[in-house]
Amino acid sequence: MQEIAQTRHALDSMTQVGLRAFSEIADLWTLTPEQKAMILGRQSGSRLADQSESESSERHLTEVIIRISYVLGIYKQLNILLPIPAHADAWIRKPNSEKLFNGASALDFVLKDPEHHLPLLLAYLKNVT
């Protein structure tokens, strides 16, 4: 029982730290509350604390942590590829002619299916030369 409590505490701690980092990146990318919720896989206006009472709360927290890790990776890769912070932050909203994006911005691409498109975007950025 103590092991379960420790696991839950670790998940909560990681989630809180991750949410602070995500919030800072979301501000730099000027994401709306709805866009933030979609990326994290939450209903707009809901809070993690509200959802933590459900049976699947640990699975949901794990999913949120995974999504946040993708956002952190995307942010890092953008800042490596575009060392001027304003350019890196703006790239996410610019239309992109790459086949993966089909003329849409990376943000629009991600918002269509965040669960699957976050890892695709990160992989794309890691493979850009």
PLY file of the C-alpha trace (Angstrom):
ply
format ascii 1.0
element vertex 129
property float x
property float y
property float z
element edge 128
property int vertex1
property int vertex2
end_header
0.00 0.00 0.00
2.88 2.35 0.82
4.42 1.65 -2.60
1.18 2.73 -4.31
1.12 5.94 -2.28
4.74 6.66 -3.19
4.02 6.05 -6.86
1.01 8.34 -6.71
3.06 11.04 -4.96
5.81 10.76 -7.59
3.24 11.09 -10.41
1.67 14.12 -8.74
5.07 15.77 -8.28
6.14 15.13 -11.88
2.81 16.41 -13.12
3.05 19.65 -11.15
6.60 20.36 -12.31
5.68 19.46 -15.86
2.58 21.64 -15.81
4.63 24.66 -14.73
7.06 24.09 -17.61
4.19 23.46 -20.04
2.47 26.65 -18.91
5.59 28.72 -19.60
5.97 27.22 -23.07
2.26 27.64 -23.79
2.57 31.31 -22.89
5.53 31.71 -25.26
3.51 30.02 -28.00
0.42 32.10 -27.07
-1.80 29.04 -26.75
-5.42 29.56 -25.80
-6.89 27.71 -22.80
-8.70 25.42 -25.25
-5.48 24.63 -27.13
-3.67 23.89 -23.88
-6.46 21.54 -22.80
-6.47 19.75 -26.17
-2.71 19.21 -26.12
-2.87 17.80 -22.59
-5.86 15.60 -23.42
-8.22 17.34 -21.03
-11.63 18.85 -21.37
-11.47 22.61 -21.71
-11.82 24.24 -18.32
-11.19 21.04 -16.38
-8.43 20.77 -13.83
-6.22 17.80 -13.14
-7.38 17.86 -9.53
-10.98 17.42 -10.72
-10.04 14.39 -12.78
-7.80 12.79 -10.19
-10.77 11.24 -8.40
-11.57 8.88 -11.27
-10.42 5.26 -11.44
-8.18 6.00 -14.37
-6.49 8.99 -12.75
-3.01 7.43 -12.65
-3.27 6.47 -16.31
-4.47 9.98 -17.13
-1.64 11.58 -15.14
0.85 9.37 -16.96
-0.64 10.43 -20.31
-0.38 14.10 -19.32
3.27 13.64 -18.31
4.00 11.95 -21.65
2.35 14.76 -23.59
4.23 17.38 -21.58
7.49 15.55 -22.31
6.76 15.79 -26.04
6.06 19.52 -25.73
9.33 19.98 -23.83
11.18 18.04 -26.53
9.55 20.06 -29.30
10.45 23.29 -27.53
14.05 22.16 -27.07
14.43 21.05 -30.71
12.95 24.30 -32.01
15.42 26.30 -29.94
18.29 24.20 -31.26
17.17 24.62 -34.87
16.19 28.27 -34.50
18.52 29.83 -31.91
16.69 33.17 -31.89
13.96 32.55 -29.28
11.35 34.71 -31.01
11.82 32.74 -34.26
11.62 29.40 -32.45
8.43 30.43 -30.65
6.82 31.81 -33.82
7.59 28.71 -35.94
4.87 26.66 -34.25
2.18 28.94 -35.77
3.62 29.48 -39.24
2.19 27.60 -42.24
4.50 24.80 -43.27
4.88 23.40 -46.77
6.42 20.11 -45.61
4.35 17.10 -46.64
3.71 16.15 -43.00
1.90 19.44 -42.36
0.18 19.82 -45.72
0.38 23.61 -45.56
-0.90 23.87 -41.99
1.09 25.18 -39.07
2.73 22.71 -36.70
0.25 23.82 -34.03
-2.74 23.10 -36.27
-1.20 19.74 -37.15
-0.79 18.84 -33.46
-4.28 20.00 -32.51
-5.88 17.66 -35.07
-4.69 14.62 -33.08
-2.40 15.55 -30.16
-1.90 11.99 -28.95
-0.40 10.88 -32.26
0.88 14.14 -33.73
3.00 15.31 -30.77
5.44 12.40 -31.19
5.39 12.82 -34.98
6.28 16.51 -34.69
9.10 15.77 -32.26
10.48 13.05 -34.54
10.27 15.40 -37.51
12.19 18.13 -35.66
14.85 15.68 -34.51
15.41 14.58 -38.12
15.59 18.06 -39.67
19.11 18.73 -40.85
0 1
1 2
2 3
3 4
4 5
5 6
6 7
7 8
8 9
9 10
10 11
11 12
12 13
13 14
14 15
15 16
16 17
17 18
18 19
19 20
20 21
21 22
22 23
23 24
24 25
25 26
26 27
27 28
28 29
29 30
30 31
31 32
32 33
33 34
34 35
35 36
36 37
37 38
38 39
39 40
40 41
41 42
42 43
43 44
44 45
45 46
46 47
47 48
48 49
49 50
50 51
51 52
52 53
53 54
54 55
55 56
56 57
57 58
58 59
59 60
60 61
61 62
62 63
63 64
64 65
65 66
66 67
67 68
68 69
69 70
70 71
71 72
72 73
73 74
74 75
75 76
76 77
77 78
78 79
79 80
80 81
81 82
82 83
83 84
84 85
85 86
86 87
87 88
88 89
89 90
90 91
91 92
92 93
93 94
94 95
95 96
96 97
97 98
98 99
99 100
100 101
101 102
102 103
103 104
104 105
105 106
106 107
107 108
108 109
109 110
110 111
111 112
112 113
113 114
114 115
115 116
116 117
117 118
118 119
119 120
120 121
121 122
122 123
123 124
124 125
125 126
126 127
127 128
